[in-house]
Amino acid sequence: MDATPTSSQPARAAGPQAEGEESRLGLLALCALALVVGVATGFGAVLLRDLIGLVHNAFYNGVLSYHYDANLVEAPSRFGAFVALSPIVGGLVVVFLVLRFAPEAKGHGVPEVMDSVFYKRGDIRWQVAVIKSLASALSIGSGAAVGREGPIIQIGAAIGSSFAQAIRLSAWQKITLLAAGAGAGIAATFNTPLGGVMFALEILLPEVSNRTFLPVVVATGAATTIGRWLIGPAPAFSVPEFTFTLAQAFQPDDAIAFVALGLLCGVAAWGFIRLLVVMEDGFPKLPGGPYVQNLVGMAAIGLAMVALSRLLGHSYIDGVGYGVIQSILDGDMSVVGLMALLFGLKLLATTVSLGCGASGGIFSPSLFLGATLGGAVAALVHLVFPHMSLDIPAAATVGMAAMVGAGTGGVMTAIVMIFEMTRNYAIIVPVIVVVAIAAGVRRALISETIYTIKLRHRGHRIPKERHVNLYLVQQAQDVMERAFLLVAAGTPIGQAVAGEIADDLRPIVVEREGRVVGLAPPRSGLWIAAQKAPETPIDRFVEPRMVVCRDVDLLSLVFARLRRHRASAAIVFSGAARPRTQNVVGVVTKRAIADTVIDNYED
C-alpha cells in the first residue's frame, strides 16, 4: 500500500481547536467573578434550604411554611399512615423533572460535577441548577433518605460554570469557577468555609496553585457570609464538651476502642459504596421504566417511615437525618440496639432512594451512618467495660468524620469540616487517627470512592494522584496529532515518507490487512534512514510495544501507559473495540504533549 495521509488537517493539532475563541481573565478579574459566584451560590444554598422546608411542611405536616429545623426529631406526621404516599408522590415528580429537563440532576450530584471537570472541559448547563434545586427539595422534603449537600455542590458548580461559559472563558478557568461554586455551596450549607475550600481542592480541582486556590477561597468566603447573614452563625451541630481532656484522649483502652471504630467505619464505607452500586445497577433493570422503578423504591421508604413511627414514635431515617445526629450528640440516644438498627436502615434507605432515582447527596447520610455507628460502638464498650471513659458524643463525632473521609476519599475535608461543624478542638487527634484508619481500610477493600465508582462504570476514570496541572484534564482527542500516515507492513521507508518534510514528519501507523500492527513515531531517525537506506521495511522502525488509547481517555491515563511501556507515542482510536485502521483518529506524540504543556503554562 502506498503511504497516504488519513487526514488533510495540519500535522499538529494539539490542543482544542476552539481555544483561539476563548478568553482568559487575569487573576484579579477571576477572583472578582468568583466573588459573584460565591454570593449567588450562598443565596442558592439558602433558597434550597427554604424549598426543602416548604416541601417537608406541606408533605409531612400539611402546612404552608418554609420554617424547618432539620436538627429536631419530629413527632409522627399528622397524616398518619398516609404519609407513606409522601415519598411516592414526590419521587414521581422528581422523575418527571429529571427525565424531561436535566438527566444530570439524578442521583447525588458530585460524580456529575467531577465528570464535567475531567471529561467535559468544565461545562455544566445552567438548567441543572434550577432542576437540581427543585428535584432535591422534592426528594428530601417528601422523605427520600438523601442529603442536601450533594445538590448544593452541583448547583454551585452549575452557577460557576454558567458564568464562565457566558463570557467564554478557557477550560481551566471554567473548571476553577466550577470548583469555586461547588466549594461555596458546601461552605454555605454547613457554615464551614475551610471545609468548602478543602472539598474543592481535594475532590474536584486537578491543580492546586494560586490561580485556582484564590478564586475558591473568595467564593467560599462570600457564600459563608451570605449563609451566616440569612441562616445564622451557629455551627451545623451543637456539641457538648467531651468528658475526656486532650491529655487523656489516648489512654490505651480508649485508643483500642478508637482503632476498632476506624476499622469498622472503613468496612462500613466499603459496604455503603458496594450497596449503592448494587442499587444503582439493580433498579434500572426492573420492568416498567423509571416511573415504576421509582415507585417501588419510594414505596419501600414510605412503609419504613410508617413502621418506625408506629414502633418507635419517630420515622428517623427519612430526609437528611440531622435530628438523629443531634440527639446522639446531645446524649438523648444511647441504646446500642436502636443506634445499630438505625445504621442498617439508613444504609438501606439511602441506597434505595438513590438507586430508584431520587435527587440528593450522600454527605448527610454518611454523617448519619458515622454518628450511629460511633455511638453504638461507644455504648457497647460501656456495657462491656463500664470503667472506660469513651464518650458516646465523642465517638459519634469521630465516626461522622471517618465515614465521610473513607467514603468520599476527602480525608482532609472530613477532618476540617467536622472540626468546623463541632468547633471542639479536643476531639481533633482521635479524628485524625480514626479517619486515616478508616480511609486505609476502605482503600484496601476497594480503590474507588463513592464518587468515582459511578464514573468508573461509565469508562471515565478519575486519576487517583492529581494536583499537578490542569492540562491533565484534557482528553487524548484534544492534544493528538490528527494528521498521520497509514502504510502497509513491509513498505520501504523511502516510499513511506516520500513527499514528507524532514522537520515536520508525520507519525506512521502500520497496518496489515486492515489491522493496526504498529506505530513509528515521527523521530529524526526515520528521515535519515529514508535517505541512507530507502529500501528498509517500515517494520524496522515500529515501537517495540504498541500503546493504544481511546479518544476520550484523559492525558493522565495516556501518560501512565506511555511510561509503563516506555513508549514515545500512542495510537488514538474511537469506539470501545480493539482498533482497526478505520477506527484510528490520531496519534499522541511527545511533541504534541510538549505543545499542550507550553500552551497551558502561565508565569
C-alpha positions as CSV (number, residue, x, y, z in Angstrom):
1,M,0.0,0.0,0.0
2,D,1.2,3.5,-0.8
3,A,1.8,5.9,2.0
4,T,-1.3,8.0,2.3
5,P,-2.3,10.6,4.9
6,T,-5.6,9.8,6.7
7,S,-6.4,13.5,7.2
8,S,-5.9,16.7,5.3
9,Q,-5.6,18.7,8.6
10,P,-2.2,20.1,9.6
11,A,0.3,17.7,11.0
12,R,-0.1,19.1,14.5
13,A,-3.5,19.5,16.0
14,A,-2.5,19.7,19.7
15,G,-5.0,21.5,22.0
16,P,-8.7,22.1,21.5
17,Q,-9.5,23.8,18.2
18,A,-11.7,26.3,19.8
19,E,-9.0,27.6,22.1
20,G,-8.5,30.7,20.0
21,E,-12.1,31.7,20.6
22,E,-11.8,31.5,24.3
23,S,-10.8,34.3,26.7
24,R,-8.7,34.3,29.8
25,L,-9.1,36.7,32.7
26,G,-6.3,37.9,34.9
27,L,-6.2,36.5,38.4
28,L,-7.8,39.7,40.0
29,A,-10.7,39.6,37.5
30,L,-11.1,35.9,38.0
31,C,-11.3,36.4,41.8
32,A,-13.9,39.2,41.2
33,L,-16.0,36.8,39.2
34,A,-15.6,34.1,41.9
35,L,-17.0,36.6,44.4
36,V,-20.1,36.9,42.2
37,V,-20.3,33.1,42.0
38,G,-19.9,32.8,45.8
39,V,-22.7,35.3,46.5
40,A,-25.0,33.6,44.0
41,T,-24.3,30.2,45.5
42,G,-24.8,31.5,49.0
43,F,-28.3,32.7,48.1
44,G,-28.8,29.4,46.3
45,A,-28.0,27.4,49.4
46,V,-30.4,29.4,51.5
47,L,-33.1,29.0,48.8
48,L,-32.6,25.3,48.7
49,R,-33.0,25.0,52.5
50,D,-36.2,27.0,52.3
51,L,-37.5,24.9,49.4
52,I,-36.8,21.7,51.4
53,G,-38.6,23.2,54.4
54,L,-41.6,24.2,52.3
55,V,-42.0,20.8,50.7
56,H,-41.4,19.0,54.0
57,N,-44.0,21.0,55.9
58,A,-46.5,20.5,53.1
59,F,-46.0,16.8,52.7
60,Y,-45.4,15.9,56.4
61,N,-47.4,18.4,58.4
62,G,-49.9,19.8,55.9
63,V,-48.9,23.4,56.4
64,L,-47.5,26.0,54.0
65,S,-44.3,27.2,55.6
66,Y,-40.6,27.2,54.9
67,H,-39.5,27.3,58.6
68,Y,-38.0,23.9,59.3
69,D,-35.3,22.9,61.8
70,A,-33.7,19.7,60.5
71,N,-31.8,19.2,63.8
72,L,-35.0,18.3,65.6
73,V,-36.5,14.8,65.7
74,E,-40.2,15.4,64.8
75,A,-43.3,13.7,66.1
76,P,-45.2,11.4,63.7
77,S,-46.8,13.0,60.8
78,R,-50.3,14.4,61.2
79,F,-51.3,12.3,58.1
80,G,-50.7,9.0,59.9
81,A,-50.2,6.0,57.7
82,F,-51.0,8.2,54.6
83,V,-47.5,9.7,55.0
84,A,-46.3,6.6,53.1
85,L,-47.6,8.3,50.0
86,S,-45.4,11.3,50.5
87,P,-42.1,9.9,49.1
88,I,-44.0,8.2,46.3
89,V,-45.7,11.4,45.1
90,G,-42.5,13.5,45.5
91,G,-40.5,10.8,43.7
92,L,-42.7,10.7,40.7
93,V,-42.5,14.4,40.2
94,V,-38.7,14.2,40.6
95,V,-38.5,11.5,37.9
96,F,-40.6,13.7,35.5
97,L,-38.4,16.8,36.1
98,V,-35.1,14.8,35.7
99,L,-36.2,12.9,32.5
100,R,-37.8,16.0,30.9
101,F,-35.3,18.7,31.7
102,A,-32.0,17.6,33.2
103,P,-30.9,14.0,33.4
104,E,-27.7,15.2,35.1
105,A,-29.8,16.1,38.2
106,K,-30.4,12.5,39.0
107,G,-28.5,11.0,41.9
108,H,-26.1,12.6,44.3
109,G,-24.6,15.1,42.0
110,V,-20.9,15.1,42.8
111,P,-20.0,12.4,40.2
112,E,-21.6,14.6,37.6
113,V,-19.5,17.6,38.7
114,M,-16.3,15.5,38.6
115,D,-17.3,14.2,35.2
116,S,-17.7,17.8,34.0
117,V,-14.2,18.7,35.4
118,F,-12.4,15.8,33.8
119,Y,-14.4,15.0,30.7
120,K,-16.4,18.0,29.7
121,R,-14.0,20.9,29.9
122,G,-15.9,22.3,32.9
123,D,-19.2,22.7,31.1
124,I,-22.4,22.3,33.1
125,R,-25.8,23.5,31.7
126,W,-27.5,26.3,33.6
127,Q,-30.7,24.3,33.7
128,V,-29.0,21.9,36.1
129,A,-29.0,24.5,38.8
130,V,-32.8,25.1,38.5
131,I,-33.8,21.4,38.1
132,K,-31.4,20.2,40.8
133,S,-32.9,22.7,43.3
134,L,-36.5,21.6,42.6
135,A,-35.8,17.9,42.3
136,S,-33.7,17.8,45.5
137,A,-36.1,19.8,47.5
138,L,-38.9,17.4,46.5
139,S,-36.8,14.3,47.2
140,I,-35.6,15.4,50.6
141,G,-38.7,17.2,51.7
142,S,-41.0,14.3,50.8
143,G,-38.9,11.7,52.6
144,A,-36.2,10.3,50.5
145,A,-33.2,9.4,52.7
146,V,-30.7,11.7,51.0
147,G,-28.7,14.8,51.9
148,R,-28.8,18.4,50.8
149,E,-25.0,18.9,50.3
150,G,-24.6,17.0,47.1
151,P,-27.3,19.1,45.4
152,I,-25.9,22.4,46.5
153,I,-22.5,21.3,45.4
154,Q,-23.9,20.6,41.9
155,I,-26.0,23.8,42.0
156,G,-22.9,25.9,42.9
157,A,-20.8,24.2,40.3
158,A,-23.5,24.9,37.7
159,I,-23.6,28.5,38.7
160,G,-19.8,28.8,38.4
161,S,-19.7,27.0,35.1
162,S,-22.6,29.0,33.6
163,F,-20.9,32.3,34.4
164,A,-17.7,31.1,32.8
165,Q,-19.5,29.8,29.7
166,A,-21.4,33.1,29.3
167,I,-18.1,35.0,28.8
168,R,-16.4,32.1,27.0
169,L,-13.6,31.5,29.5
170,S,-10.8,29.0,28.8
171,A,-11.3,25.4,30.1
172,W,-9.0,25.8,33.1
173,Q,-10.8,29.0,34.3
174,K,-14.2,27.3,33.8
175,I,-13.0,24.4,35.9
176,T,-11.7,26.9,38.6
177,L,-15.0,28.7,38.8
178,L,-16.9,25.4,38.8
179,A,-14.9,24.2,41.8
180,A,-15.3,27.6,43.5
181,G,-19.1,27.3,43.2
182,A,-19.1,23.8,44.5
183,G,-16.9,24.7,47.5
184,A,-19.0,27.7,48.1
185,G,-22.1,25.6,48.2
186,I,-20.9,23.2,50.8
187,A,-19.4,26.1,52.8
188,A,-22.8,27.9,52.9
189,T,-24.7,24.7,53.7
190,F,-22.6,23.7,56.7
191,N,-21.2,27.1,57.7
192,T,-17.7,25.6,57.1
193,P,-15.6,27.9,54.9
194,L,-12.4,25.9,55.4
195,G,-14.2,22.7,54.7
196,G,-15.6,24.1,51.4
197,V,-12.1,25.1,50.3
198,M,-10.7,21.7,51.2
199,F,-13.6,20.0,49.3
200,A,-12.9,21.9,46.2
201,L,-9.1,21.4,46.4
202,E,-9.2,17.7,47.5
203,I,-12.1,16.3,45.5
204,L,-12.5,18.5,42.4
205,L,-9.5,20.5,41.3
206,P,-6.8,18.8,39.3
207,E,-4.4,21.5,40.2
208,V,-3.6,23.4,43.4
209,S,-1.9,26.7,42.8
210,N,-2.5,30.4,43.3
211,R,-4.6,30.7,40.2
212,T,-7.0,28.0,41.4
213,F,-6.8,28.4,45.2
214,L,-7.5,32.1,45.5
215,P,-10.8,32.1,43.5
216,V,-12.0,29.2,45.6
217,V,-11.2,31.0,48.8
218,V,-13.0,34.1,47.7
219,A,-16.1,32.2,46.6
220,T,-16.4,30.1,49.8
221,G,-15.9,33.2,52.0
222,A,-18.6,35.1,50.2
223,A,-21.1,32.2,50.3
224,T,-20.4,31.6,54.0
225,T,-21.0,35.3,54.7
226,I,-24.4,35.1,52.9
227,G,-25.3,32.0,54.8
228,R,-24.4,33.5,58.2
229,W,-26.4,36.6,57.4
230,L,-29.5,34.7,56.4
231,I,-29.3,31.5,58.4
232,G,-27.2,32.4,61.4
233,P,-23.6,32.0,62.7
234,A,-24.2,28.8,64.7
235,P,-22.3,25.6,63.7
236,A,-24.2,22.8,61.9
237,F,-24.4,20.8,65.1
238,S,-24.4,21.7,68.8
239,V,-21.8,19.5,70.5
240,P,-21.3,19.4,74.3
241,E,-17.9,19.5,76.0
242,F,-16.4,16.0,75.9
243,T,-15.8,14.2,79.1
244,F,-12.1,13.5,78.4
245,T,-9.4,16.0,78.1
246,L,-6.8,16.3,75.4
247,A,-4.2,14.7,77.6
248,Q,-6.4,11.7,78.3
249,A,-7.6,11.3,74.7
250,F,-5.4,8.3,74.0
251,Q,-5.2,6.2,77.1
252,P,-4.6,2.6,76.0
253,D,-8.2,1.4,76.4
254,D,-9.7,4.4,74.6
255,A,-7.0,4.1,71.9
256,I,-8.0,0.5,71.2
257,A,-11.7,1.5,71.0
258,F,-11.0,4.3,68.5
259,V,-8.8,1.9,66.4
260,A,-11.7,-0.6,66.3
261,L,-14.1,2.2,65.3
262,G,-11.8,3.2,62.5
263,L,-11.7,-0.4,61.2
264,L,-15.5,-0.7,61.4
265,C,-16.0,2.7,59.6
266,G,-13.7,1.6,56.8
267,V,-15.7,-1.6,56.4
268,A,-18.9,0.3,56.6
269,A,-17.8,2.8,53.9
270,W,-16.9,-0.1,51.7
271,G,-20.4,-1.6,52.3
272,F,-22.0,1.7,51.6
273,I,-20.2,2.0,48.2
274,R,-20.9,-1.6,47.2
275,L,-24.6,-1.5,48.2
276,L,-25.1,1.8,46.3
277,V,-23.6,0.3,43.2
278,V,-26.0,-2.7,43.6
279,M,-29.0,-0.4,43.9
280,E,-28.0,1.9,41.1
281,D,-27.4,-1.0,38.8
282,G,-30.3,-3.1,40.0
283,F,-33.3,-0.7,39.9
284,P,-32.9,0.2,36.2
285,K,-33.2,-3.5,35.4
286,L,-36.7,-3.7,37.0
287,P,-39.5,-3.8,34.4
288,G,-41.8,-0.8,33.9
289,G,-39.4,2.0,33.3
290,P,-38.2,4.9,35.5
291,Y,-41.6,5.8,37.0
292,V,-42.3,2.2,38.2
293,Q,-38.8,1.7,39.5
294,N,-39.1,4.9,41.5
295,L,-42.5,4.0,42.8
296,V,-41.2,0.7,44.1
297,G,-38.2,2.2,45.9
298,M,-40.1,5.2,47.3
299,A,-43.0,2.9,48.5
300,A,-40.4,0.9,50.5
301,I,-39.2,4.2,52.1
302,G,-42.8,5.3,52.9
303,L,-43.6,2.0,54.5
304,A,-40.4,2.1,56.6
305,M,-41.4,5.6,57.8
306,V,-44.8,4.4,58.9
307,A,-43.4,1.3,60.6
308,L,-40.8,3.2,62.5
309,S,-43.3,5.8,63.6
310,R,-45.7,3.1,64.9
311,L,-42.9,1.1,66.7
312,L,-40.5,3.8,67.9
313,G,-42.5,7.0,67.8
314,H,-40.4,8.6,65.0
315,S,-39.7,7.9,61.3
316,Y,-35.9,8.6,61.9
317,I,-34.5,7.5,58.5
318,D,-36.2,9.9,56.1
319,G,-34.7,13.2,54.9
320,V,-31.2,14.5,55.9
321,G,-31.3,12.8,59.4
322,Y,-29.8,15.7,61.3
323,G,-32.3,15.2,64.1
324,V,-30.9,11.7,64.9
325,I,-27.3,13.0,64.7
326,Q,-28.1,15.9,67.1
327,S,-29.9,13.5,69.5
328,I,-26.8,11.3,69.7
329,L,-24.6,14.3,70.2
330,D,-26.9,15.6,73.0
331,G,-26.8,12.2,74.7
332,D,-30.5,11.7,74.3
333,M,-30.0,8.5,72.3
334,S,-27.7,5.9,73.9
335,V,-29.3,2.5,73.3
336,V,-26.9,0.2,71.4
337,G,-29.7,-1.7,69.6
338,L,-31.5,1.4,68.4
339,M,-28.4,3.0,67.0
340,A,-27.3,-0.2,65.3
341,L,-30.8,-0.6,63.8
342,L,-30.9,3.0,62.5
343,F,-27.5,2.5,61.0
344,G,-28.7,-0.5,59.0
345,L,-32.0,1.0,58.0
346,K,-30.4,4.3,56.9
347,L,-27.9,2.5,54.8
348,L,-30.7,0.6,53.0
349,A,-32.9,3.7,52.8
350,T,-30.2,5.9,51.3
351,T,-29.0,3.4,48.7
352,V,-32.6,2.5,47.7
353,S,-33.5,6.2,47.4
354,L,-30.6,6.9,45.1
355,G,-30.9,3.7,43.2
356,C,-34.6,4.3,42.3
357,G,-34.0,7.8,41.1
358,A,-34.1,10.3,44.0
359,S,-32.1,13.5,43.7
360,G,-29.9,14.2,46.8
361,G,-26.5,13.8,48.3
362,I,-24.6,11.2,50.3
363,F,-22.8,13.5,52.7
364,S,-25.6,13.8,55.3
365,P,-26.3,10.0,55.1
366,S,-22.6,9.5,55.7
367,L,-22.7,11.7,58.8
368,F,-25.8,9.8,60.0
369,L,-24.1,6.4,59.5
370,G,-20.9,7.6,61.2
371,A,-22.8,9.0,64.2
372,T,-25.0,5.9,64.7
373,L,-22.0,3.5,64.3
374,G,-19.7,5.6,66.5
375,G,-22.5,5.9,69.1
376,A,-23.3,2.2,69.0
377,V,-19.6,1.3,69.5
378,A,-19.2,3.6,72.5
379,A,-22.5,2.4,74.1
380,L,-21.4,-1.3,73.6
381,V,-18.0,-0.5,75.1
382,H,-19.7,1.0,78.2
383,L,-21.8,-2.2,78.6
384,V,-18.8,-4.5,78.3
385,F,-16.2,-2.3,80.0
386,P,-18.0,0.2,82.4
387,H,-14.7,1.6,83.6
388,M,-13.8,3.0,80.2
389,S,-14.2,6.7,79.6
390,L,-15.2,6.6,75.9
391,D,-17.9,9.2,75.4
392,I,-20.9,8.5,73.1
393,P,-21.0,12.0,71.6
394,A,-17.2,11.9,71.1
395,A,-17.3,8.5,69.4
396,A,-20.3,9.7,67.3
397,T,-18.3,12.8,66.2
398,V,-15.3,10.7,65.3
399,G,-17.5,8.2,63.4
400,M,-19.0,11.0,61.4
401,A,-15.6,12.2,60.2
402,A,-14.4,8.6,59.5
403,M,-17.4,7.7,57.3
404,V,-17.2,10.9,55.3
405,G,-13.4,10.7,54.8
406,A,-13.4,7.0,54.0
407,G,-16.5,7.0,51.7
408,T,-15.7,10.2,49.7
409,G,-11.9,10.0,49.7
410,G,-11.8,13.5,51.1
411,V,-9.8,12.8,54.2
412,M,-8.6,16.3,54.9
413,T,-12.1,17.6,54.0
414,A,-13.7,15.4,56.6
415,I,-11.3,16.3,59.3
416,V,-11.6,20.1,58.7
417,M,-15.3,20.0,58.3
418,I,-16.0,18.0,61.4
419,F,-13.9,20.5,63.4
420,E,-15.7,23.4,61.9
421,M,-19.2,21.9,62.4
422,T,-18.5,21.0,66.1
423,R,-15.9,23.7,66.9
424,N,-14.4,21.4,69.5
425,Y,-10.6,21.0,69.3
426,A,-10.4,18.3,72.0
427,I,-11.5,15.7,69.5
428,I,-9.1,16.6,66.7
429,V,-6.4,14.0,67.4
430,P,-8.8,11.0,67.6
431,V,-10.5,12.3,64.5
432,I,-7.2,12.3,62.5
433,V,-6.2,8.8,63.6
434,V,-9.6,7.2,63.0
435,V,-10.2,8.9,59.7
436,A,-6.8,7.7,58.5
437,I,-7.5,4.1,59.6
438,A,-11.0,4.1,58.0
439,A,-9.7,5.5,54.7
440,G,-6.9,3.0,54.6
441,V,-9.3,0.1,55.2
442,R,-11.7,1.3,52.6
443,R,-9.0,1.7,50.0
444,A,-7.6,-1.7,50.8
445,L,-11.1,-3.2,50.1
446,I,-12.0,-1.0,47.1
447,S,-9.8,1.6,45.4
448,E,-12.8,3.7,44.1
449,T,-14.7,6.2,46.3
450,I,-18.4,6.6,46.4
451,Y,-18.0,9.5,43.9
452,T,-15.6,7.9,41.4
453,I,-17.0,4.4,41.2
454,K,-20.1,5.7,39.3
455,L,-17.8,7.3,36.7
456,R,-15.6,4.2,36.5
457,H,-18.7,2.2,35.4
458,R,-19.1,4.7,32.5
459,G,-15.5,4.2,31.5
460,H,-14.5,7.6,32.9
461,R,-11.6,7.1,35.2
462,I,-10.6,9.8,37.6
463,P,-6.8,9.9,38.3
464,K,-6.0,8.9,41.8
465,E,-3.0,11.1,42.1
466,R,-3.5,14.6,40.6
467,H,-3.0,18.2,41.6
468,V,-0.2,18.5,39.1
469,N,-1.5,20.7,36.3
470,L,-4.9,21.4,34.7
471,Y,-3.7,20.3,31.3
472,L,-4.1,16.7,32.6
473,V,-7.9,17.0,32.4
474,Q,-7.7,17.2,28.7
475,Q,-8.5,14.1,26.6
476,A,-6.4,12.4,24.0
477,Q,-8.5,13.9,21.2
478,D,-7.7,17.4,22.5
479,V,-3.9,17.0,22.0
480,M,-3.4,14.3,19.4
481,E,-1.9,14.9,16.0
482,R,-4.8,14.3,13.6
483,A,-2.6,14.1,10.5
484,F,-0.7,10.8,10.2
485,L,0.5,8.4,7.6
486,L,-1.1,5.0,7.1
487,V,1.2,2.4,5.4
488,A,1.2,-1.3,4.9
489,A,3.6,-3.5,6.8
490,G,6.7,-4.2,4.6
491,T,6.5,-0.9,2.8
492,P,10.1,0.6,2.2
493,I,10.8,3.5,4.4
494,G,11.7,5.7,1.4
495,Q,8.3,5.1,-0.1
496,A,6.5,5.6,3.2
497,V,7.9,9.1,3.8
498,A,8.0,10.3,0.2
499,G,6.9,13.9,0.0
500,E,7.3,14.5,3.7
501,I,9.3,17.4,5.2
502,A,12.2,16.5,7.4
503,D,11.3,18.9,10.2
504,D,7.6,18.1,10.3
505,L,7.4,14.4,9.7
506,R,4.1,12.8,10.5
507,P,3.7,9.7,12.7
508,I,3.3,6.5,10.7
509,V,0.6,3.9,11.6
510,V,1.5,0.5,10.2
511,E,-1.3,-1.9,9.2
512,R,-1.7,-5.3,7.8
513,E,-5.0,-6.4,6.1
514,G,-7.0,-3.7,7.9
515,R,-5.5,-4.4,11.3
516,V,-3.2,-2.0,13.1
517,V,0.1,-3.7,13.9
518,G,2.4,-0.9,15.0
519,L,3.4,2.7,15.2
520,A,6.5,4.6,14.0
521,P,6.7,7.9,15.9
522,P,8.0,11.0,14.0
523,R,11.6,10.9,15.1
524,S,14.7,12.1,13.2
525,G,15.9,8.5,12.6
526,L,13.1,7.9,10.1
527,W,14.2,10.7,7.8
528,I,17.9,9.7,8.0
529,A,17.1,6.1,7.2
530,A,14.9,7.1,4.3
531,Q,17.9,8.9,2.8
532,K,20.5,6.3,3.5
533,A,18.6,3.0,3.2
534,P,15.3,3.8,1.5
535,E,14.6,0.1,0.9
536,T,14.5,-0.8,4.6
537,P,11.0,-2.0,5.6
538,I,9.0,0.3,7.8
539,D,8.5,-2.5,10.2
540,R,12.1,-2.0,11.4
541,F,11.1,1.4,12.9
542,V,8.0,0.4,14.7
543,E,7.8,0.8,18.5
544,P,8.5,-2.5,20.3
545,R,5.3,-2.2,22.3
546,M,2.2,-0.7,20.7
547,V,0.3,1.7,23.0
548,V,-3.3,2.5,22.2
549,C,-5.9,4.7,23.9
550,R,-9.4,5.9,23.3
551,D,-10.1,9.4,22.1
552,V,-11.9,10.2,25.4
553,D,-9.1,8.9,27.7
554,L,-7.6,11.5,30.0
555,L,-4.0,12.6,29.4
556,S,-3.1,11.3,32.8
557,L,-4.1,7.8,31.7
558,V,-2.3,8.1,28.4
559,F,0.9,9.3,30.3
560,A,0.6,6.3,32.6
561,R,0.5,3.9,29.6
562,L,3.4,5.6,27.8
563,R,5.5,5.4,31.0
564,R,4.6,1.8,31.7
565,H,5.5,0.6,28.1
566,R,8.4,3.1,27.8
567,A,6.9,4.3,24.5
568,S,7.1,7.7,22.9
569,A,3.7,7.8,21.2
570,A,0.2,6.3,21.4
571,I,-2.3,5.5,18.7
572,V,-5.7,7.1,19.4
573,F,-8.9,5.3,18.3
574,S,-12.6,5.9,18.6
575,G,-15.0,3.3,19.9
576,A,-14.6,0.5,22.5
577,A,-13.3,-2.4,20.4
578,R,-9.7,-3.3,19.5
579,P,-8.8,-0.7,16.9
580,R,-8.7,-1.4,13.2
581,T,-7.5,1.1,10.6
582,Q,-10.9,2.7,10.2
583,N,-11.1,3.5,13.9
584,V,-7.7,5.3,14.2
585,V,-8.3,9.1,14.6
586,G,-4.9,10.4,15.6
587,V,-1.6,9.9,17.4
588,V,-0.5,11.4,20.8
589,T,3.2,12.2,20.3
590,K,5.8,13.8,22.6
591,R,5.8,17.0,20.6
592,A,2.0,17.2,20.9
593,I,2.3,16.8,24.6
594,A,5.0,19.4,24.8
595,D,2.8,21.9,22.8
596,T,0.0,21.3,25.3
597,V,2.2,21.8,28.3
598,I,3.6,25.1,26.9
599,D,0.1,26.3,25.9
600,N,-1.1,25.8,29.5
601,Y,1.9,27.4,31.1
602,E,1.4,30.8,32.8
603,D,4.1,32.7,34.7
